[in-house]
């Protein structure tokens, strides 16, 4: 992932957003928290870690590129314009190629409801 390019574009498009990288040196996931109080963010993904939420429902709306989304062991191939809902308790992760998608979390995302799965 081209970290500088992605961060600069996110800052240009969403100047008030908080930008979060999953790894500062070699990120595979960059998130712009556009409206955190409403659970809205823009994510740019190469690969996310497998995880689940006990209470949060997530909706992914693909904006650029394609995404392989794995939910409870089932692969879903998503492309621009596709929408996918992930229910609480479902283990999920995604693989893309600098894929952009809007993420809407209900209730809003919180670290307290983000549980990583063992590899």
One Martini backbone bead per residue (centre of mass of N, CA, C, O) as a GRO file, in nm:
protein
  119
    1UNK     BB    1   0.098   0.035   0.021
    2UNK     BB    2   0.050   0.382  -0.030
    3UNK     BB    3   0.065   0.575   0.231
    4UNK     BB    4   0.098   0.868   0.133
    5UNK     BB    5  -0.126   0.872  -0.078
    6UNK     BB    6  -0.363   0.792   0.105
    7UNK     BB    7  -0.339   1.006   0.326
    8UNK     BB    8  -0.355   1.254   0.141
    9UNK     BB    9  -0.635   1.188   0.019
   10UNK     BB   10  -0.793   1.179   0.285
   11UNK     BB   11  -0.723   1.471   0.372
   12UNK     BB   12  -0.852   1.604   0.125
   13UNK     BB   13  -1.148   1.474   0.152
   14UNK     BB   14  -1.104   1.460   0.499
   15UNK     BB   15  -0.994   1.710   0.696
   16UNK     BB   16  -1.149   1.617   0.984
   17UNK     BB   17  -1.024   1.351   1.000
   18UNK     BB   18  -0.920   1.063   1.155
   19UNK     BB   19  -0.611   0.901   1.109
   20UNK     BB   20  -0.566   0.538   1.085
   21UNK     BB   21  -0.302   0.307   1.147
   22UNK     BB   22  -0.211  -0.027   1.196
   23UNK     BB   23   0.082   0.062   1.073
   24UNK     BB   24   0.318   0.296   1.043
   25UNK     BB   25   0.526   0.154   0.839
   26UNK     BB   26   0.315  -0.107   0.733
   27UNK     BB   27   0.028  -0.069   0.611
   28UNK     BB   28  -0.307  -0.251   0.560
   29UNK     BB   29  -0.469  -0.017   0.721
   30UNK     BB   30  -0.680   0.272   0.653
   31UNK     BB   31  -0.852   0.520   0.858
   32UNK     BB   32  -1.130   0.746   0.826
   33UNK     BB   33  -1.284   0.934   1.070
   34UNK     BB   34  -1.559   1.113   0.975
   35UNK     BB   35  -1.810   1.001   1.191
   36UNK     BB   36  -1.780   0.864   1.490
   37UNK     BB   37  -2.066   0.930   1.625
   38UNK     BB   38  -2.198   0.763   1.354
   39UNK     BB   39  -2.002   0.529   1.241
   40UNK     BB   40  -1.809   0.675   1.024
   41UNK     BB   41  -1.601   0.549   0.747
   42UNK     BB   42  -1.285   0.521   0.574
   43UNK     BB   43  -1.144   0.245   0.403
   44UNK     BB   44  -0.810   0.108   0.344
   45UNK     BB   45  -0.727  -0.210   0.184
   46UNK     BB   46  -0.533  -0.510   0.202
   47UNK     BB   47  -0.540  -0.611   0.523
   48UNK     BB   48  -0.724  -0.763   0.771
   49UNK     BB   49  -0.798  -0.867   1.074
   50UNK     BB   50  -0.931  -1.104   1.247
   51UNK     BB   51  -1.274  -1.043   1.367
   52UNK     BB   52  -1.505  -0.919   1.623
   53UNK     BB   53  -1.841  -0.833   1.733
   54UNK     BB   54  -2.089  -0.824   1.979
   55UNK     BB   55  -2.266  -0.537   1.888
   56UNK     BB   56  -2.163  -0.470   1.604
   57UNK     BB   57  -2.270  -0.339   1.302
   58UNK     BB   58  -2.164  -0.378   0.958
   59UNK     BB   59  -2.115  -0.162   0.669
   60UNK     BB   60  -2.020  -0.220   0.334
   61UNK     BB   61  -1.907   0.023   0.078
   62UNK     BB   62  -1.791   0.007  -0.229
   63UNK     BB   63  -1.574   0.241  -0.410
   64UNK     BB   64  -1.279   0.095  -0.467
   65UNK     BB   65  -1.256  -0.180  -0.618
   66UNK     BB   66  -1.180  -0.490  -0.457
   67UNK     BB   67  -1.320  -0.754  -0.230
   68UNK     BB   68  -1.224  -0.993   0.009
   69UNK     BB   69  -1.476  -1.134   0.212
   70UNK     BB   70  -1.460  -1.285   0.533
   71UNK     BB   71  -1.737  -1.483   0.671
   72UNK     BB   72  -1.737  -1.743   0.854
   73UNK     BB   73  -1.547  -1.874   0.603
   74UNK     BB   74  -1.679  -1.696   0.380
   75UNK     BB   75  -1.652  -1.593   0.053
   76UNK     BB   76  -1.667  -1.247  -0.069
   77UNK     BB   77  -1.715  -1.081  -0.375
   78UNK     BB   78  -1.634  -0.740  -0.415
   79UNK     BB   79  -1.755  -0.436  -0.563
   80UNK     BB   80  -1.835  -0.164  -0.688
   81UNK     BB   81  -2.139  -0.086  -0.497
   82UNK     BB   82  -2.129  -0.283  -0.290
   83UNK     BB   83  -2.317  -0.444  -0.020
   84UNK     BB   84  -2.231  -0.532   0.331
   85UNK     BB   85  -2.338  -0.724   0.610
   86UNK     BB   86  -2.226  -0.738   0.955
   87UNK     BB   87  -2.276  -0.924   1.222
   88UNK     BB   88  -2.280  -0.992   1.524
   89UNK     BB   89  -2.016  -1.242   1.578
   90UNK     BB   90  -1.878  -1.219   1.309
   91UNK     BB   91  -1.616  -1.339   1.147
   92UNK     BB   92  -1.369  -1.103   1.002
   93UNK     BB   93  -1.211  -1.028   0.677
   94UNK     BB   94  -0.983  -0.849   0.447
   95UNK     BB   95  -0.901  -0.836   0.086
   96UNK     BB   96  -0.694  -0.615  -0.106
   97UNK     BB   97  -0.605  -0.321  -0.334
   98UNK     BB   98  -0.651  -0.044  -0.223
   99UNK     BB   99  -0.937  -0.053  -0.093
  100UNK     BB  100  -1.241   0.127  -0.094
  101UNK     BB  101  -1.460   0.195   0.199
  102UNK     BB  102  -1.752   0.220   0.354
  103UNK     BB  103  -1.817   0.250   0.711
  104UNK     BB  104  -2.095   0.128   0.910
  105UNK     BB  105  -2.158   0.162   1.259
  106UNK     BB  106  -2.386  -0.038   1.476
  107UNK     BB  107  -2.278   0.095   1.675
  108UNK     BB  108  -2.030   0.270   1.720
  109UNK     BB  109  -1.716   0.224   1.714
  110UNK     BB  110  -1.510   0.019   1.945
  111UNK     BB  111  -1.252  -0.121   2.119
  112UNK     BB  112  -1.440  -0.287   2.322
  113UNK     BB  113  -1.574  -0.425   2.027
  114UNK     BB  114  -1.272  -0.555   1.952
  115UNK     BB  115  -1.193  -0.893   1.843
  116UNK     BB  116  -0.935  -1.085   1.809
  117UNK     BB  117  -0.813  -1.347   1.633
  118UNK     BB  118  -0.663  -1.632   1.610
  119UNK     BB  119  -0.425  -1.761   1.380
   0.00000   0.00000   0.00000
